[in-house]
Amino acid sequence: MKQHILKQIVGKGKKKYPQKPCKVCSSKKNRSETRYMCQFRQVPLHKGECFTKYHTSKKY
């Protein structure tokens, strides 16, 4: 799990801080966006709980 590091999403558009829907929150039908993405898997995730859930459990 050392390769799995959160980095900020970089956009090329007009938005200063681009965001994408969190993978874990979206699976629970919550509409929540994040500015961070797992560098290794290229999956948008929130810091903390969502990041940990995604990488430690099969069913998040």
N, C-alpha and C positions, 0 to 999 in steps of 0.2 A: 504494500500500500504506500510505499515511499514515492512511487511515481505519480500517485494521484494527488495533485496539488490544485487548489482552487486559484483561478486567475480571472481577472476582469474580462468581460466580453468587449471586444474591440469592434467598433462599427465603422463603416465607410460612408454612412449616410449623414443626414443632417442632425441626428440626435447626438447630444453631447455624452449622455450616459445610456447606451442601448441596453435593452432588457429582453429576456426571453422567459417563457413560462417554466417554472421549476418542474422537473420530472416527477419527483416524489409527491408534491402537492397536487399536480395534475392527475395523478393516479387516484387520488382521494376526491376528485371532482372539485377541488378548491382552485379558485382563480387567483394565482399569486405569481408575480414575476420576480426575477432575480437578475442581478448584474454580474453574477459569477458563474463560471463553467469549470468542470473538471478538465484539466489539461490533458490527461491521458485518454479518457473516454469521450471527450467532446460532448458532455451532457450538462445542461444547465441545472444547477443545484444551489440551494441556500446554504449559507455557512452554518456550521454546527450540526443540528439534529438531522436535517435532510441529507447532508453529505455523509454522515455516519450511517444512517439507515440504508442509504443506497449501496454503500460499499460493504456492509456487514451482513445484511439479511437478503435472502432470495426474494421474499415477498415483502415489499416495502409498502 
